């Protein structure tokens, strides 16, 4: 399972709206940017991006996301969302929505292609009520550094930080209608030291950014995974850079209820 390759009285109300309502006023309903119901599906046209962010026209595909079943995990009621790539099962992501917010469940792995740790549990990916937030900020120690051309036995220790930010809006045509999509960005960074056994031999930096645009009542209409980069400065090796391609997904068809 991976994600990427997906109180009482006024105090409670403050979690979702800007303040207390007058008695008798109509409660505000949070926007439904991420409709979750069994049978909902979305089809995306995907294209790979090189390490500079340019399209690679020869590397294109179709992703279909289908909400297949409810799943309670980690204290939240979520849904299993299966990704089909060119009609073949590709991945399963656990998602949940609360008060218009989107949460994604991680199992400790960032992705199959990037050998870095991730949270174990729910991560807040999009929040219509906040301009910025920190989803995960933690110190990790001794995780293996396994990248091509590096010596065996290297480990890294440092700080991972996942931060979210609400962006602007995007107007686009979708299935013959004009829609307005809200942007969110999730940025993952690592900064730390590299060790060979107990000896510090260098430093490491990592950055990955994922941008989502979602339209109310429709779901995610565009996603961009920006090219990721790891920069290592290791004694006797100098500075080593490792780049990972990105991707862009654009919604072409959907059915939600």
Protein Blocks (a to p, Z undefined) as FASTA:
>chain_A
ZZhjgcehjllmmmmmmbdcdehiacdddddfbccdehiacddddddddfkopacfklgc
ddddddfbdcdeehiacddddddeehiafbdcddddeehiacdddehiabfklccddded
dddfbdfkbfbdcfbdcddehiacddehiaehiacdddddddddddddddddeehiacdd
ddddddddddddddehjbcfbdcdddddddddddehibpfbdcddddddddddehklpad
ddddddddddfbdcdZZ
